[in-house]
């Protein structure tokens, strides 16, 4: 049995991994009132936003580009293939539409302004990464190929998605001009109280004719970044999470903080880093302006040229 498989589903291979269950969640929730950082977006200056009508993206048939739409949602264009990562356009990341974390920054592109979407990659089944209303809209509009970890295919098909493929770590999937590799992360899965870790989580390497893009999804720091680099080789752009990391006693097992994200970037030996997973939903206790500020400070501390950090505004694109 592979080291990340278990009798009931899946597990993290890290022998030092600490599993935080419902009790830890309740403990954190009951002490959040003591947090000295404001997590109310109204207490901050306006967050940067780029008005993108999508025209340059719809016209792009060949250049490598990454557009940050918000949270972990990016549009990756590589060799004429248009890929969405963990798309969420919903107002809340929640099992219900009237409660749960609410979006405080609108999506950087409207659904109707997207270019034709050929592929949707889903890192795991949490509500902020696998958003069924958005997936159903994409199915209706584009009928794309959906990729996701083991254990999710039947469920997504039952929800009306017609072209779903589930993958194990290091499995590959190909489209004309593109090879996709499902790669390891340290995280967990579940959409309710009884299905924890029954489905697999992971990340993706998108290999075009010349360049490769890495999308991390959600992950803690572990040696899988070095393993990916050793097996895959050169990566042009690493799309890495930098938010939702406080308090560390609770989050460190499943979410990198900015210094760890920068270390992951170095482990991957990527040329450029695109940060994501911040400035969209309030999911943790750090100041809402900290993720990017700390990431920039870490680049400076490690004497990494800031030109390699593509700190996009929501809605902004970078062409490589």
Helices and strands as residue ranges (DSSP letters): E 5-6, E 9-10, H 22-31, G 32-34, G 41-43, H 55-59, E 65-70, E 73-78, E 81-85, G 111-113, E 119-121, H 132-142, E 145-149, H 153-158, E 164-167, E 172-175, E 178-183, E 203-207, E 212-215, H 224-232, E 235-241, H 248-251, H 258-268, E 270-276, H 290-301, G 306-308, E 317-319
